[in-house]
């Protein structure tokens, strides 16, 4: 993550930020205690080395917030810090394209600032679609989103928005007005929700017709949230951040449910779900399919001789090789030192050739440890589909894997 700059003349504030930032190794920042020092740092490449600026409104050589205009002119997302709450000053600042206005009240204020820094880093990869037939309204919303580093796309009506979403599955947030020609906000939301659920795309509805019934209707039709125009800067961004973070939490949970923690490969649960789907499609289309079970030879010995860290490293490196060799197939770590690959489109001969190439790849691979190195081998069993269930294929592959182990390991056995 790119570093940020803190422009602050209070040693205590800088000390607090340093202390909190130490708890997160990804946070790096430079400090300046005056406007002059800030200019010296920011003149290097026009400030492009900084993700954001956290600036005090009252500096010895810039008592009226001059540093804010300076960092904004350099197109650096700017978070304003102030020692006291001033309603008029706050309104003045929020008229500028700043990220937020934060009062130095407690440790939680600085933790909030660092949370915003993380949010800015993540926002760079989030696409937002703004759908509104009013060019003025679209520009207003886009202007509010851009300081937070979102990738913003615009649509003039619901139909255009729907076409954009259908072509770009990477859009994570839709902000849509209700009253639009061709296709209104309700119809847009209903059409989207036929294909995309709330955990994959956040939808926030907007309208100047701020009745409770309208907000309820938006949400009942599939929107995640609703805002009545006009809305405040803080409400707008708090709603967006809340909904995006909820989506990210769900994604994290889903990832954990379907991935192996150590290797990052898919896990047994994912393999059975996707494997049964792929096998059913292959059988319906009469496509040859094989299944291979792969096991690391003498894995316990690696743990006993070199330690469990070496065993974990071996699992990670085998996982990386599996990902490299079988990327287009369904594969997973099934548990322990065992991995499984479903190979739709390959008959037994082609599957055996592919697994033999993989066996040689593993045999030639050197795993570098702290003070030594180690090589490992794998054994594998392969079975071809004869209109089996996935469990049936697994059982036959397991028998062949047992044969490979009994025959001396470091080899591939296939079902006759």
Helices and strands as residue ranges (DSSP letters): E 3-7, H 11-22, E 29-32, H 35-42, G 44-47, E 50-56, H 66-73, E 77-82, H 87-94, E 100-103, H 107-123, E 127-131, H 135-146, E 151-155, H 158-167, E 171-177, H 185-193, E 202-207, H 212-220, E 225-228, H 233-258, H 268-284, E 289-296, H 299-306, H 308-325, E 330-335, E 338-344, H 348-364, E 366-368, E 373-375, E 378-384, H 390-406, E 412-414
